Amino acid sequence: MEELLRQILSKLDNMEKGFLAFQEETRQRFEQMDGRLTEMNGRLVGLEQEMGAVKERLDRVETRLNGVETRLDGVETRLNGVETRLDGVENELREVKETLHRVETQLVDDVQILLRKIHEKVEEKSFEIYALNRRLHHAEAAIEQLQSKA
């Protein structure tokens, strides 16, 4: 009987170790995702700073172009070039936003999948623990019955 209890306790210890390992792995994955988000945030801050610098440069170009009336043809050519560059920057910014949106969506999906897996594992282990508790209860009842007869 004691051997059975030892085996049950051993199995419970193994289940606990497995669950703790799974929990640690999940924690590490969350830390990795957090690191990725931090890195992406840093990149976005850098892009915003660059966009601010580009905007300032474009503002200066516009001011200079407004002051030069005698070179209207040259100004129009420069303005077209600036507009082309601005379109390129807007396209790149749009692509960055789309990529960020995809990454955010993917991260949400990953987190949901991880949470579902955790929930499944917890449910699975809770059924096993319930079954072990029932066995232990029956074993304790049998021990009590034997002790009361003795």
C-alpha positions in Angstrom: 0.0 0.0 0.0 2.8 2.4 0.9 4.5 1.5 -2.4 1.3 2.4 -4.3 1.3 5.8 -2.4 4.9 6.3 -3.3 4.2 5.6 -6.9 1.3 8.0 -6.9 3.4 10.7 -5.2 6.2 10.0 -7.7 3.8 10.4 -10.6 2.4 13.6 -9.1 6.0 14.9 -8.7 6.7 14.1 -12.4 3.5 15.8 -13.5 4.3 18.9 -11.4 7.8 19.0 -12.9 6.4 18.7 -16.4 3.9 21.4 -15.7 6.6 23.7 -14.3 8.8 23.1 -17.3 5.9 23.9 -19.6 5.2 27.0 -17.5 8.9 28.1 -17.8 8.9 27.6 -21.5 5.7 29.6 -21.9 7.3 32.4 -19.8 10.4 32.4 -21.9 8.3 32.6 -25.1 6.4 35.6 -23.7 9.7 37.3 -22.8 10.8 36.7 -26.4 7.6 38.2 -27.8 8.0 41.1 -25.4 11.6 41.6 -26.6 10.4 41.6 -30.2 7.7 44.1 -29.4 10.3 46.4 -27.7 12.6 46.1 -30.7 9.7 46.9 -33.1 8.8 49.9 -30.9 12.3 51.1 -31.1 12.3 50.8 -34.9 9.0 52.8 -35.1 10.4 55.5 -32.9 13.4 55.7 -35.3 11.1 55.9 -38.3 9.0 58.6 -36.6 12.2 60.6 -36.0 13.3 60.2 -39.6 9.8 61.2 -40.8 10.1 64.3 -38.6 13.4 65.2 -40.2 12.0 64.6 -43.7 9.0 66.8 -42.9 11.3 69.6 -41.7 13.4 69.3 -44.8 10.3 69.4 -47.0 9.0 72.4 -45.1 12.3 74.2 -45.7 12.2 73.3 -49.4 8.6 74.6 -49.7 9.7 77.9 -48.0 12.6 78.3 -50.4 10.4 77.5 -53.4 7.8 80.0 -52.4 10.4 82.8 -52.2 11.7 82.1 -55.7 9.2 83.4 -58.3 11.6 84.0 -61.2 12.6 80.4 -61.4 9.1 78.9 -61.6 10.1 76.2 -64.1 13.0 75.0 -61.9 10.8 75.2 -58.8 8.1 73.0 -60.4 10.8 70.5 -61.4 12.1 70.4 -57.8 8.6 70.3 -56.4 7.8 67.3 -58.6 11.0 65.6 -57.3 10.0 66.4 -53.7 6.5 65.0 -54.3 8.0 61.9 -55.8 10.2 61.4 -52.8 7.3 62.2 -50.4 5.2 59.6 -52.3 8.0 57.1 -51.8 8.2 57.9 -48.1 4.5 57.6 -47.8 4.5 54.2 -49.6 7.3 53.0 -47.3 5.4 54.3 -44.2 2.3 52.5 -45.4 4.3 49.3 -45.9 5.7 49.7 -42.4 2.2 50.2 -40.9 0.9 47.1 -42.8 3.8 45.1 -41.6 3.3 46.2 -38.1 -0.4 45.4 -38.3 0.4 41.9 -39.6 3.0 41.4 -36.8 0.5 42.6 -34.1 -2.2 40.3 -35.5 0.3 37.4 -35.6 1.4 38.1 -32.0 -2.2 38.2 -30.8 -2.8 34.9 -32.6 0.3 33.4 -31.1 -0.7 34.5 -27.6 -4.2 33.1 -28.1 -2.7 29.8 -29.3 -0.4 29.6 -26.3 -3.2 30.4 -23.9 -5.3 27.7 -25.5 -2.5 25.2 -25.1 -2.0 26.2 -21.5 -5.7 25.8 -20.8 -5.7 22.4 -22.5 -2.7 21.2 -20.4 -4.2 22.6 -17.2 -7.5 20.8 -18.0 -5.7 17.6 -18.9 -3.6 17.7 -15.7 -6.7 18.6 -13.5 -8.5 15.4 -14.7 -5.4 13.4 -13.9 -5.1 15.0 -10.5 -8.8 14.4 -9.9 -8.4 10.7 -10.8 -5.3 10.4 -8.5 -7.2 12.1 -5.7 -10.0 9.6 -6.1 -7.6 6.7 -6.0 -5.8 8.2 -3.0 -9.1 8.6 -1.2 -10.1 5.0 -1.9 -6.7 3.9 -0.7 -7.0 5.9 2.5 -10.5 4.5 3.1 -9.2 1.0 2.7 -6.4 1.7 5.1 -8.8 3.2 7.6 -11.1 0.1 7.2 -8.1 -2.2 7.8 -6.9 -0.2 10.8 -10.4 -0.3 12.4 -10.6 -4.1 12.0 -7.2 -4.6 13.6 
